[in-house]
């Protein structure tokens, strides 16, 4: 480390982000995406590459002049397909690259564009996900495409961040044979359809949909099957669980479907999130068999092995995401990779398995996996991070105020000296149904490179520690979770790492919300950064996109007004003495900017040290590269000025 320099904001913004690995049918190649920042255009772009499973130099498959995503191999290994919007005002379409060479050729010409696609098993046609068209999509007049029209609303769920006001244009499934004029619609109705998967014989598609009386007031989804050659015959309901069933995967013989199932309210990301189990059912029987009944941990993305004997999946567990498997009958659970990593994705093909994973000192890269060993195939971050020091991190366990075991990741600053105590930033994750992991944390690495101890706890409300732990904050935000994160700070003090007189706290989304609950209950922190957080909770009812979650967790505001007041950090804004930086996107309908405005104006009126930064045309996440840079710079200045 002596000859390495500290990581910088430039480093973090220059590193490309690897995603969406896809193994070719012959197992010889892996296609994947790399997203990077174009600082001249001030936007992000995504490019498709491929690399041999034998290793070697990766090959760019699409130009850096436009963004391309969703790489997919045709079953005959002839084409590498992808989706892209090529040209000004163009809609997202499917494109084919012939493996023998030549330019990409456009395959679909859907007026409103496509949202997803998959090849049929025999390669003769495509499955498409298409949203119902707007009236302007059906005309040849291009001038009416941008003409503003009033939003006419009659739904309970009428907003969605990054989308805007919702109407009744739904996502449906189509099939398309290349060369034909139009795709053929196979699902219908006032419902959204997602997660479509071809059956092995190519005659049917399994998909996920909430077809209850009013999906906006329902918390479940089921798995359905449609015969794509005879959609008029109707659809077949495969599962009837009251909770959420999703992520269907066919067995190779087409007789069974493995899927993810939840056994209660499942309002994604909220404290109401139940354990999501691995399940399977025989097609036509609706006999759910939970394959992991004693595993009180979330699974994701199940997939049958090529011989149908095992099911592989991702497994959240105690600050890690494992690549795991069970026999098809649920026996012999195995964590296939016993390393301190975070597995984001995996793919199989041609007898090969690849994992997309990150480590605490390395961003996401693709590795070939074989019987517990890893062979790194991509090295996207090497160009930027070679010669750059990265902080050491350790996951530790301690007891909270009520004796509950809690874990946190502790990052030590570069050139750490055990004889010294350091200024410390308590950094809190969003969700709350999320977890910090052994994955690469740009934020923690940046703070550590600038001389801070960084504590990243998984308090009550986090996933990876069982359903009771995850539900420890239901309608009790700012109670046990505050105790847990403060216990993480006190443990750092006991270890001799933390300078108790130089404490900072921050986070984004629920991390910002929890920050608000912390600084309204203690004056121990000298500086705080609260991003996309909560102020007066009642003001969000009908304004953000969480209407069903509020009703299920808090009750209706006119029926439980005292509870809504208690769950509002704004109710205690007068108790904040911590210097606080408020931040958010002007168009955020996830946690709207009105919350940060309320908290800021309360502190400003009280004469406290505070500042509000609003990013124009940004939503819940900050995506414009210049704004990403601005945010990181402001974080460092805010904490440095008050903690050093």
Backbone torsions as a table, in degrees:
resi	resn	phi	psi	omega
1	UNK	NA	-19.8	-176.2
2	UNK	-60.8	-33.6	-177.8
3	UNK	-96.5	6.1	-179.9
4	UNK	-101.4	147.1	178.8
5	UNK	-96.3	158.8	178.4
6	UNK	-67.4	152.3	176.8
7	UNK	-69.9	147.3	-177.2
8	UNK	-124.1	169.2	174.9
9	UNK	-60.5	-40.6	177.1
10	UNK	-57.4	-42.4	178.4
11	UNK	-58.8	-48.8	-174.9
12	UNK	-64.3	-34.5	-178.4
13	UNK	-84.1	-14.9	-179.5
14	UNK	-89.5	-28.7	-177.6
15	UNK	-63.2	129.5	175.5
16	UNK	-76.1	154.9	-179.0
17	UNK	-108.6	117.8	-176.8
18	UNK	-87.0	140.5	179.9
19	UNK	-157.4	172.0	168.9
20	UNK	50.9	57.0	177.8
21	UNK	-68.0	141.8	178.6
22	UNK	-140.1	120.8	-178.7
23	UNK	-87.8	135.0	179.2
24	UNK	-66.1	153.7	-178.9
25	UNK	-55.9	-30.4	179.1
26	UNK	-87.5	-0.6	176.7
27	UNK	75.5	8.8	-174.6
28	UNK	-91.2	-21.0	-173.8
29	UNK	-135.5	153.7	171.9
30	UNK	-123.7	121.6	172.0
31	UNK	-92.7	149.2	-178.6
32	UNK	-160.9	169.8	178.7
33	UNK	-109.1	151.3	170.5
34	UNK	-131.0	117.0	176.9
35	UNK	-96.8	135.1	-178.8
36	UNK	-140.4	171.2	-177.8
37	UNK	-105.0	129.1	174.2
38	UNK	-97.2	101.8	-174.2
39	UNK	-73.6	-25.9	177.4
40	UNK	-69.4	-43.4	179.1
41	UNK	-88.0	-10.4	-179.0
42	UNK	57.2	49.0	178.3
43	UNK	-151.1	168.9	175.8
44	UNK	-97.7	148.0	175.2
45	UNK	-131.9	151.7	179.3
46	UNK	-125.1	131.1	-177.0
47	UNK	-123.0	147.2	178.5
48	UNK	-99.5	133.1	178.6
49	UNK	-126.2	168.9	168.2
50	UNK	-143.2	152.3	-179.6
51	UNK	-138.6	146.7	179.4
52	UNK	-71.8	144.2	175.0
53	UNK	-70.8	-9.2	172.1
54	UNK	-87.8	-1.7	-177.7
55	UNK	93.2	-174.0	-179.5
56	UNK	110.1	-174.4	-177.0
57	UNK	-74.6	133.2	176.1
58	UNK	-71.3	157.6	-176.0
59	UNK	-120.5	125.7	175.7
60	UNK	-71.6	132.7	-177.9
61	UNK	-106.2	-22.1	175.9
62	UNK	-126.8	160.7	-177.3
63	UNK	-76.3	155.9	175.4
64	UNK	-82.4	2.3	-178.9
65	UNK	-79.2	-15.0	-180.0
66	UNK	-146.5	166.2	178.8
67	UNK	-94.3	135.5	177.1
68	UNK	-130.1	146.5	-176.9
69	UNK	-146.0	179.0	174.8
70	UNK	52.7	57.0	176.4
71	UNK	-63.3	137.8	177.2
72	UNK	-144.2	135.6	176.8
73	UNK	-88.0	138.4	171.4
74	UNK	-71.5	147.3	-175.7
75	UNK	-58.7	-26.2	179.3
76	UNK	-85.3	3.5	176.8
77	UNK	72.3	8.3	-173.7
78	UNK	-83.2	-36.9	-173.9
79	UNK	-119.4	146.3	163.5
80	UNK	-109.0	112.5	-177.0
81	UNK	-98.8	158.2	177.4
82	UNK	-158.9	171.2	175.6
83	UNK	-113.7	144.4	-178.3
84	UNK	-164.0	155.6	171.2
85	UNK	-110.5	98.4	-174.7
86	UNK	-102.0	114.3	179.9
87	UNK	108.8	152.8	-177.9
88	UNK	-63.5	127.6	178.3
89	UNK	76.6	3.3	-177.8
90	UNK	-73.9	151.0	175.9
91	UNK	-90.7	159.9	179.9
92	UNK	-70.1	124.9	-178.0
93	UNK	-133.6	168.4	175.0
94	UNK	-88.2	137.2	178.8
95	UNK	-127.4	151.0	177.7
96	UNK	-117.9	133.4	168.9
97	UNK	-108.2	120.0	176.4
98	UNK	-74.4	129.2	-177.8
99	UNK	-62.0	-19.3	-179.9
100	UNK	-80.7	-10.6	177.9
101	UNK	124.4	175.4	179.2
102	UNK	101.8	171.6	179.8
103	UNK	-77.6	157.3	176.6
104	UNK	-66.3	139.8	179.6
105	UNK	-111.8	136.9	179.7
106	UNK	-72.4	132.5	-177.2
107	UNK	-101.3	-46.0	-178.5
108	UNK	-107.8	157.3	176.6
109	UNK	-139.4	53.8	-179.3
110	UNK	-77.9	126.1	-171.9
111	UNK	-56.5	-41.6	-179.1
112	UNK	-91.5	0.5	-179.3
113	UNK	84.4	170.8	-179.5
114	UNK	-114.7	154.0	179.6
115	UNK	-106.7	-11.7	179.0
116	UNK	-177.4	163.1	179.5
117	UNK	-157.7	158.5	173.3
118	UNK	-151.3	142.6	174.8
119	UNK	-74.1	145.1	171.3
120	UNK	-71.1	158.4	-176.9
121	UNK	-57.3	-31.7	179.9
122	UNK	-92.7	-0.5	176.5
123	UNK	75.1	11.7	-176.4
124	UNK	-86.6	-19.8	-177.1
125	UNK	-154.7	171.8	-178.3
126	UNK	-117.1	147.8	167.4
127	UNK	-95.5	132.1	-179.4
128	UNK	-123.3	143.9	169.0
129	UNK	-106.3	122.0	-174.9
130	UNK	-134.1	133.4	174.3
131	UNK	-82.3	143.9	176.8
132	UNK	-52.7	143.1	-175.5
133	UNK	-75.4	153.4	166.5
134	UNK	-79.0	157.0	178.0
135	UNK	-53.5	-36.8	-178.8
136	UNK	-66.5	-24.3	-179.9
137	UNK	-69.1	-21.5	-173.2
138	UNK	-93.9	0.8	179.1
139	UNK	-107.9	160.7	177.4
140	UNK	-87.1	-11.3	-178.6
141	UNK	-76.1	111.6	-178.6
142	UNK	-74.3	-23.0	-177.4
143	UNK	-66.9	-26.2	-177.9
144	UNK	-83.3	-5.5	-178.9
145	UNK	-65.6	-31.7	-177.1
146	UNK	-107.0	5.5	-180.0
147	UNK	-71.8	122.2	-178.5
148	UNK	-68.7	141.2	177.3
149	UNK	-129.7	154.1	178.4
150	UNK	-66.6	147.6	174.2
151	UNK	-86.7	118.5	178.3
152	UNK	-104.4	115.9	-168.1
153	UNK	-115.0	130.4	174.8
154	UNK	-141.2	16.5	179.6
155	UNK	-106.3	154.8	173.0
156	UNK	-69.9	-47.6	176.4
157	UNK	-91.2	97.4	-171.7
158	UNK	-117.8	8.5	177.4
159	UNK	-137.3	153.1	172.4
160	UNK	-155.0	128.5	178.9
161	UNK	-59.6	144.1	-176.1
162	UNK	73.0	-13.1	178.8
163	UNK	-107.3	-48.3	-177.8
164	UNK	106.6	-148.4	178.0
165	UNK	-70.3	136.8	-178.4
166	UNK	-95.5	139.8	171.8
167	UNK	-114.6	-154.7	-178.9
168	UNK	-106.2	23.5	170.3
169	UNK	-78.7	119.0	-171.9
170	UNK	-108.2	161.8	174.1
171	UNK	-86.9	125.3	179.8
172	UNK	-129.7	167.7	-176.4
173	UNK	-104.3	137.0	178.8
174	UNK	-130.0	160.4	166.7
175	UNK	-117.0	151.7	-178.1
176	UNK	-145.8	128.5	173.8
177	UNK	-98.1	118.0	-178.8
178	UNK	-51.7	133.0	-178.1
179	UNK	104.1	-25.0	176.5
180	UNK	-77.4	162.7	-175.0
181	UNK	-75.4	-48.1	-173.3
182	UNK	-130.4	148.8	172.4
183	UNK	-72.0	163.1	-177.9
184	UNK	-111.7	122.5	-178.5
185	UNK	-75.7	135.7	-177.9
186	UNK	-123.4	-12.8	172.0
187	UNK	-125.4	149.4	-171.5
188	UNK	-142.2	175.0	172.0
189	UNK	104.9	172.7	-178.2
190	UNK	-84.4	55.6	-177.7
191	UNK	-141.8	152.5	172.7
192	UNK	-94.5	136.3	179.3
193	UNK	-116.1	137.3	-175.1
194	UNK	-145.8	178.5	176.1
195	UNK	51.1	42.6	-178.1
196	UNK	-72.0	141.0	-179.8
197	UNK	-140.0	128.8	177.3
198	UNK	-66.6	143.0	168.3
199	UNK	-72.8	156.4	-177.5
200	UNK	-58.0	-29.1	179.9
201	UNK	-88.4	-2.0	176.4
202	UNK	73.7	11.9	-178.0
203	UNK	-95.6	-21.6	-175.1
204	UNK	-134.4	163.8	175.1
205	UNK	-131.1	127.5	171.0
206	UNK	-90.3	141.8	-179.6
207	UNK	-150.5	172.3	-176.8
208	UNK	-113.9	135.5	179.0
209	UNK	-159.2	147.3	171.3
210	UNK	-100.8	103.5	-177.2
211	UNK	-110.4	34.6	174.8
212	UNK	-74.0	175.9	-176.9
213	UNK	-59.0	-39.9	177.1
214	UNK	-142.1	94.0	-178.3
215	UNK	-55.9	-26.5	-179.7
216	UNK	-68.6	-19.4	179.6
217	UNK	-113.1	21.3	-177.2
218	UNK	-127.3	151.0	-175.0
219	UNK	-113.6	10.7	-174.9
220	UNK	-120.0	163.5	170.4
221	UNK	-138.4	156.3	177.4
222	UNK	-125.9	167.5	176.6
223	UNK	-101.8	136.5	-176.3
224	UNK	-130.0	162.8	175.5
225	UNK	-130.2	137.9	173.6
226	UNK	-124.1	136.4	172.9
227	UNK	-79.5	109.1	-171.5
228	UNK	-71.7	-18.0	177.6
229	UNK	-87.4	-13.6	178.8
230	UNK	-144.5	64.6	-177.0
231	UNK	-63.5	-21.3	179.3
232	UNK	-68.6	-14.4	179.1
233	UNK	-75.5	-4.4	178.2
234	UNK	92.9	179.4	-179.7
235	UNK	-112.4	154.4	-178.6
236	UNK	-110.2	127.7	178.3
237	UNK	-82.5	123.8	-176.7
238	UNK	-92.5	-40.9	179.9
239	UNK	-123.4	151.6	-179.1
240	UNK	-132.3	27.7	179.4
241	UNK	-66.2	139.7	179.3
242	UNK	-66.3	-27.8	179.3
243	UNK	-85.2	-153.3	-174.4
244	UNK	-100.4	119.7	171.6
245	UNK	-110.5	130.9	-179.2
246	UNK	-156.7	-174.3	178.1
247	UNK	55.2	54.7	-179.4
248	UNK	-69.5	147.0	176.4
249	UNK	-142.8	124.3	-179.6
250	UNK	-76.2	144.4	167.5
251	UNK	-72.6	154.5	-177.1
252	UNK	-57.3	-28.9	179.4
253	UNK	-87.1	-2.3	176.5
254	UNK	76.3	8.4	-176.4
255	UNK	-90.5	-25.6	-175.3
256	UNK	-130.0	160.0	174.9
257	UNK	-129.3	125.3	170.5
258	UNK	-91.4	149.6	-177.4
259	UNK	-162.5	173.6	176.7
260	UNK	-100.1	136.4	-176.9
261	UNK	-134.5	143.4	175.7
262	UNK	-120.1	150.0	-172.0
263	UNK	-113.3	29.9	178.5
264	UNK	-175.1	-170.8	177.0
265	UNK	-48.3	131.1	179.9
266	UNK	-138.4	84.3	178.3
267	UNK	-101.7	95.5	-166.9
268	UNK	-39.0	127.7	176.1
269	UNK	87.1	-15.8	-175.0
270	UNK	-87.9	174.6	178.2
271	UNK	-67.1	-11.2	-179.9
272	UNK	-82.0	-0.7	-175.1
273	UNK	-62.9	118.8	175.5
274	UNK	-85.6	174.0	174.4
275	UNK	-65.4	135.9	179.2
276	UNK	-105.3	109.8	-172.9
277	UNK	-93.5	163.5	169.3
278	UNK	-88.1	131.3	-179.8
279	UNK	-138.1	166.8	173.6
280	UNK	-147.4	159.8	175.8
281	UNK	-148.5	149.2	172.8
282	UNK	-78.6	129.9	-178.0
283	UNK	-59.3	127.8	179.0
284	UNK	96.0	-6.1	-177.9
285	UNK	-109.4	-26.4	-175.1
286	UNK	50.3	52.4	176.7
287	UNK	-116.5	84.7	-177.0
288	UNK	-63.1	128.0	172.8
289	UNK	-118.9	112.9	177.1
290	UNK	-77.1	118.4	-174.4
291	UNK	-84.6	-16.8	-179.8
292	UNK	-124.7	52.5	-173.7
293	UNK	-64.1	-29.3	-177.7
294	UNK	-97.3	3.9	179.7
295	UNK	-101.0	96.8	-177.0
296	UNK	-82.6	59.6	-178.8
297	UNK	-143.3	154.4	-180.0
298	UNK	-79.4	140.0	172.6
299	UNK	-115.1	165.1	178.0
300	UNK	-153.4	152.3	171.0
301	UNK	55.6	55.4	178.1
302	UNK	-66.8	150.1	179.9
303	UNK	-155.3	132.8	176.7
304	UNK	-71.5	146.3	170.9
305	UNK	-68.4	163.1	-175.7
306	UNK	-58.8	-33.6	179.5
307	UNK	-89.9	-0.7	176.3
308	UNK	76.7	4.3	-176.2
309	UNK	-85.3	-23.2	-178.1
310	UNK	-129.7	161.1	172.2
311	UNK	-122.9	125.8	178.6
312	UNK	-103.7	154.0	-176.0
313	UNK	-167.1	170.6	172.6
314	UNK	-93.5	146.0	-175.1
315	UNK	-134.3	119.1	175.9
316	UNK	-83.3	128.0	-177.4
317	UNK	-160.2	110.6	168.0
318	UNK	52.5	58.1	176.5
319	UNK	75.4	17.7	176.0
320	UNK	-138.7	159.9	166.9
321	UNK	-123.3	112.5	-175.0
322	UNK	-91.2	158.5	164.5
323	UNK	-97.6	110.2	-169.7
324	UNK	-124.7	170.3	178.1
325	UNK	-154.4	156.7	170.4
326	UNK	-137.8	159.1	169.2
327	UNK	-63.5	157.1	-174.9
328	UNK	-61.6	-18.2	177.3
329	UNK	-95.7	4.2	175.8
330	UNK	97.2	-3.1	-179.9
331	UNK	-84.8	162.1	170.8
332	UNK	60.0	59.8	172.9
333	UNK	-65.9	130.1	-179.2
334	UNK	-132.9	130.3	166.6
335	UNK	-87.7	106.1	-167.6
336	UNK	-73.1	-17.5	-177.1
337	UNK	-131.9	101.5	-178.2
338	UNK	-92.1	69.3	177.2
339	UNK	-136.5	161.4	-179.9
340	UNK	-83.4	81.8	-176.3
341	UNK	-137.3	170.2	174.5
342	UNK	-124.2	108.6	-178.2
343	UNK	-85.3	114.4	-179.3
344	UNK	-86.7	-37.8	-174.2
345	UNK	-157.6	164.3	173.8
346	UNK	-149.1	160.6	178.6
347	UNK	-151.1	151.3	179.3
348	UNK	-131.6	157.3	176.7
349	UNK	170.3	141.4	176.9
350	UNK	56.9	31.6	179.7
351	UNK	80.2	5.4	-179.2
352	UNK	-112.0	149.6	175.6
353	UNK	-127.8	132.7	175.7
354	UNK	-124.5	148.0	178.5
355	UNK	-120.0	139.2	169.7
356	UNK	-100.7	113.3	-174.7
357	UNK	-145.4	161.6	176.0
358	UNK	-129.8	161.1	175.7
359	UNK	-122.8	170.2	-177.6
360	UNK	-62.1	-24.8	-178.3
361	UNK	-110.9	7.0	-177.0
362	UNK	-147.1	128.8	176.7
363	UNK	-65.0	179.5	-176.9
364	UNK	-58.3	130.0	172.8
365	UNK	-140.1	165.3	-179.7
366	UNK	-100.5	133.5	-179.4
367	UNK	-127.4	140.5	169.8
368	UNK	-81.8	133.4	-176.8
369	UNK	-111.2	129.5	179.5
370	UNK	-146.7	106.5	173.6
371	UNK	52.7	48.5	175.0
372	UNK	88.4	-5.8	179.9
373	UNK	-108.2	154.3	-178.2
374	UNK	-120.6	138.1	174.6
375	UNK	-125.5	111.6	-174.8
376	UNK	-70.6	127.6	-177.8
377	UNK	-102.8	-34.7	179.4
378	UNK	-111.2	152.6	-178.7
379	UNK	-139.7	45.8	-173.2
380	UNK	-61.3	-37.3	-175.5
381	UNK	-82.8	-11.2	-173.7
382	UNK	-62.0	-41.5	-176.0
383	UNK	-58.2	-36.9	-178.0
384	UNK	-86.8	-39.4	-168.6
385	UNK	-99.0	-9.1	174.1
386	UNK	-61.1	129.5	-177.7
387	UNK	84.0	5.9	-179.9
388	UNK	-109.0	127.1	-179.8
389	UNK	-73.8	144.3	175.1
390	UNK	-126.7	146.3	-173.2
391	UNK	-72.6	149.7	171.9
392	UNK	-76.9	145.1	179.5
393	UNK	-135.1	146.2	-179.7
394	UNK	-140.3	133.1	174.6
395	UNK	-90.8	125.4	-177.7
396	UNK	-127.1	154.6	179.1
397	UNK	-116.8	144.3	-179.1
398	UNK	-150.2	174.6	179.5
399	UNK	-102.4	139.4	173.9
400	UNK	-82.4	-177.1	-174.2
401	UNK	-59.5	-33.4	-178.6
402	UNK	-94.9	10.2	178.3
403	UNK	89.8	-0.8	179.5
404	UNK	-70.4	130.4	175.4
405	UNK	-66.8	134.2	179.6
406	UNK	-133.9	148.5	178.8
407	UNK	-116.7	153.9	174.6
408	UNK	-151.0	154.1	174.2
409	UNK	-97.8	129.9	-179.0
410	UNK	-113.0	115.8	176.6
411	UNK	-96.9	131.2	177.6
412	UNK	-98.3	142.6	178.7
413	UNK	-65.4	158.7	176.6
414	UNK	-60.9	148.4	-177.8
415	UNK	56.8	41.0	-178.0
416	UNK	-59.9	135.9	177.6
417	UNK	-119.7	114.2	-175.9
418	UNK	-64.1	-12.6	179.1
419	UNK	-85.6	-4.7	-176.7
420	UNK	-114.6	154.6	168.2
421	UNK	-106.2	149.1	-170.2
422	UNK	-123.3	152.6	169.7
423	UNK	-59.1	143.7	-168.1
424	UNK	-131.6	138.8	174.2
425	UNK	-115.1	120.6	173.4
426	UNK	-87.0	111.1	-174.9
427	UNK	-109.8	126.9	-168.3
428	UNK	-113.5	139.4	-175.9
429	UNK	-86.1	162.5	178.3
430	UNK	-81.1	-171.6	179.5
431	UNK	121.8	-104.8	9.5
432	UNK	-73.9	-11.3	-176.1
433	UNK	-77.3	72.7	179.4
434	UNK	-150.0	-177.6	175.1
435	UNK	-155.9	145.7	166.0
436	UNK	-74.6	146.8	-176.4
437	UNK	-134.6	-176.3	174.7
438	UNK	-73.8	4.1	179.0
439	UNK	-68.5	165.0	-178.8
440	UNK	-67.6	127.2	178.0
441	UNK	-113.0	103.4	178.7
442	UNK	-57.9	-40.7	-177.8
443	UNK	-63.2	-49.3	-178.7
444	UNK	-63.6	-41.1	179.7
445	UNK	-63.5	-37.9	179.3
446	UNK	-66.4	-46.3	178.8
447	UNK	-62.3	-43.8	-179.6
448	UNK	-63.7	-36.1	178.3
449	UNK	-67.1	-18.8	179.4
450	UNK	-104.6	22.0	169.2
451	UNK	92.9	14.9	-177.8
452	UNK	-105.8	144.8	157.5
453	UNK	-76.8	136.9	178.4
454	UNK	-121.5	128.2	178.2
455	UNK	-112.3	123.0	-179.8
456	UNK	-122.6	94.0	-174.2
457	UNK	-88.8	158.0	170.0
458	UNK	-111.9	84.7	-175.6
459	UNK	-80.5	178.4	173.4
460	UNK	-50.8	138.2	-171.9
461	UNK	104.8	-20.2	179.7
462	UNK	-76.8	151.1	172.1
463	UNK	-88.5	169.1	179.1
464	UNK	96.9	-1.3	-176.5
465	UNK	-132.0	15.6	177.6
466	UNK	101.4	160.5	-174.0
467	UNK	-66.5	-41.1	-179.3
468	UNK	-61.8	-40.5	178.0
469	UNK	-65.5	-44.4	-178.9
470	UNK	-64.3	-32.5	-179.2
471	UNK	-92.7	14.3	-177.6
472	UNK	-70.5	-6.3	178.8
473	UNK	-119.5	11.8	-177.6
474	UNK	-59.6	118.2	-178.5
475	UNK	56.1	20.0	179.1
476	UNK	-137.0	43.6	178.9
477	UNK	-60.9	139.9	176.8
478	UNK	81.1	16.1	178.1
479	UNK	-111.4	-92.6	-178.0
480	UNK	-61.2	-34.5	-178.9
481	UNK	-66.9	-35.3	175.4
482	UNK	-65.4	-43.6	177.3
483	UNK	-58.1	-40.4	-177.1
484	UNK	-66.5	-44.9	-176.7
485	UNK	-72.7	-31.0	175.8
486	UNK	-70.4	-33.5	175.0
487	UNK	-64.5	-34.3	176.9
488	UNK	-63.7	-39.8	177.5
489	UNK	-65.5	-47.0	-178.3
490	UNK	-62.6	-35.7	177.6
491	UNK	-66.2	-37.9	176.2
492	UNK	-63.6	-34.7	175.7
493	UNK	-66.7	-44.6	179.2
494	UNK	-60.5	-32.7	-179.7
495	UNK	-76.2	-11.0	-178.7
496	UNK	85.4	12.0	-178.9
497	UNK	-87.7	-38.9	-163.7
498	UNK	-101.0	132.8	171.1
499	UNK	-86.9	108.3	-173.9
500	UNK	-64.3	-16.4	180.0
501	UNK	-93.5	-1.2	-179.2
502	UNK	-134.7	72.3	-176.1
503	UNK	-111.4	136.4	172.2
504	UNK	-125.5	159.7	-179.1
505	UNK	-145.4	147.5	178.3
506	UNK	-172.6	172.6	178.5
507	UNK	170.1	172.5	-177.8
508	UNK	-123.6	146.0	-179.7
509	UNK	63.8	-124.9	178.0
510	UNK	-64.4	-24.4	173.1
511	UNK	-61.9	-37.5	174.5
512	UNK	-71.7	-38.7	178.1
513	UNK	-61.0	-46.6	179.2
514	UNK	-65.1	-35.6	173.7
515	UNK	-56.0	-43.1	179.6
516	UNK	-62.3	-41.0	178.7
517	UNK	-67.5	-32.5	177.9
518	UNK	-67.2	-50.9	-172.9
519	UNK	-76.2	-12.1	172.2
520	UNK	-88.6	-3.7	-178.1
521	UNK	-119.0	-10.3	-179.7
522	UNK	-148.4	150.7	176.8
523	UNK	-107.7	19.9	-175.9
524	UNK	-74.6	-17.6	-175.1
525	UNK	-98.8	133.9	179.3
526	UNK	-84.6	-26.2	-176.7
527	UNK	-146.5	146.7	178.7
528	UNK	-142.3	150.8	172.4
529	UNK	-128.7	115.0	-178.0
530	UNK	-113.9	109.5	-176.9
531	UNK	-107.5	132.2	176.3
532	UNK	48.5	55.7	-170.8
533	UNK	-113.3	-169.0	-169.8
534	UNK	-109.4	141.2	175.1
535	UNK	-118.5	-96.7	177.0
536	UNK	-92.5	106.7	-171.0
537	UNK	-59.0	-40.2	-177.6
538	UNK	-59.6	-31.7	-178.9
539	UNK	-65.4	-16.0	-179.1
540	UNK	-87.3	-16.7	-178.3
541	UNK	-68.0	116.4	-175.8
542	UNK	86.1	-2.8	-178.9
543	UNK	-111.9	-36.1	175.5
544	UNK	-98.1	-163.6	-176.0
545	UNK	-111.2	27.2	-175.9
546	UNK	-112.7	34.9	-171.4
547	UNK	-61.6	-45.5	-179.4
548	UNK	-67.1	-39.3	178.8
549	UNK	-59.7	-46.4	180.0
550	UNK	-57.9	-45.5	-176.7
551	UNK	-64.2	-42.4	-178.1
552	UNK	-73.3	-34.3	-175.4
553	UNK	-93.4	-43.8	-174.1
554	UNK	-101.1	-19.2	-167.1
555	UNK	83.0	166.9	-178.2
556	UNK	-71.1	142.5	-172.2
557	UNK	-63.1	-29.7	178.9
558	UNK	-82.0	-13.4	176.6
559	UNK	-94.4	-27.6	-178.8
560	UNK	-131.5	58.9	-174.8
561	UNK	-62.7	-35.7	-178.6
562	UNK	-66.6	-37.1	178.2
563	UNK	-64.0	-42.8	-179.8
564	UNK	-64.2	-37.0	177.1
565	UNK	-66.5	-43.7	-179.4
566	UNK	-62.1	-33.5	-178.1
567	UNK	-86.3	12.2	-179.6
568	UNK	-107.6	110.7	175.5
569	UNK	-56.7	-28.8	179.8
570	UNK	-59.7	-26.5	-179.8
571	UNK	-64.6	-19.5	-178.7
572	UNK	-122.7	24.2	-177.8
573	UNK	-59.4	-27.9	-179.9
574	UNK	-67.0	-16.6	-178.8
575	UNK	-89.2	-2.7	-178.1
576	UNK	-82.3	121.4	173.2
577	UNK	-113.5	-10.3	-179.7
578	UNK	-71.7	134.2	173.3
579	UNK	-62.9	120.5	-168.8
580	UNK	-127.9	128.8	174.0
581	UNK	-98.6	122.1	179.1
582	UNK	-103.6	139.6	-176.7
583	UNK	-143.2	155.8	174.1
584	UNK	176.1	169.1	176.9
585	UNK	-90.6	139.3	-176.6
586	UNK	-63.8	-26.9	-177.1
587	UNK	-105.0	14.5	-177.3
588	UNK	-67.6	116.4	173.1
589	UNK	-109.0	9.2	171.4
590	UNK	-82.5	-62.6	170.2
591	UNK	-126.3	91.4	-169.0
592	UNK	-58.7	153.7	-176.6
593	UNK	-63.5	-18.2	178.0
594	UNK	-55.4	-31.8	-179.9
595	UNK	-65.2	-48.5	179.1
596	UNK	-66.3	-34.7	176.9
597	UNK	-62.8	-41.8	178.4
598	UNK	-62.7	-47.0	-178.1
599	UNK	-65.7	-40.5	179.0
600	UNK	-62.8	-49.4	-174.7
601	UNK	-67.2	-32.0	175.4
602	UNK	-62.0	-48.6	179.3
603	UNK	-65.7	-40.4	-179.1
604	UNK	-62.6	-42.6	179.8
605	UNK	-65.1	-30.5	179.1
606	UNK	-82.4	-3.6	178.1
607	UNK	79.4	23.6	-178.5
608	UNK	-90.6	162.6	179.4
609	UNK	-75.8	112.1	-174.8
610	UNK	-157.5	162.0	177.4
611	UNK	-155.1	147.6	178.3
612	UNK	-121.4	129.4	176.7
613	UNK	-121.6	121.8	-179.8
614	UNK	-117.3	127.4	-178.8
615	UNK	-96.5	116.6	-178.1
616	UNK	-62.0	142.2	174.1
617	UNK	59.5	21.1	176.7
618	UNK	-108.5	150.0	-179.7
619	UNK	-101.9	-142.1	-174.6
620	UNK	-69.5	-34.7	174.4
621	UNK	-103.0	146.4	179.4
622	UNK	-92.8	117.0	-170.6
623	UNK	-114.7	-25.9	-180.0
624	UNK	-67.4	124.2	-175.8
625	UNK	-53.1	-40.9	-179.2
626	UNK	-65.8	-32.8	177.0
627	UNK	-74.9	-34.6	174.9
628	UNK	-59.4	-44.9	178.3
629	UNK	-63.1	-46.1	-179.1
630	UNK	-58.0	-42.9	-178.3
631	UNK	-63.5	-46.9	179.8
632	UNK	-62.8	-41.6	178.7
633	UNK	-62.1	-42.8	-179.5
634	UNK	-66.2	-37.8	177.4
635	UNK	-58.7	-48.8	-178.2
636	UNK	-62.3	-45.3	-179.2
637	UNK	-62.8	-43.7	-178.3
638	UNK	-60.2	-47.9	-178.8
639	UNK	-73.0	-41.5	-179.1
640	UNK	-60.4	-42.6	-177.1
641	UNK	-65.9	-22.8	-172.5
642	UNK	-113.6	-14.1	-177.2
643	UNK	-117.0	-6.7	-177.2
644	UNK	-119.0	NA	NA
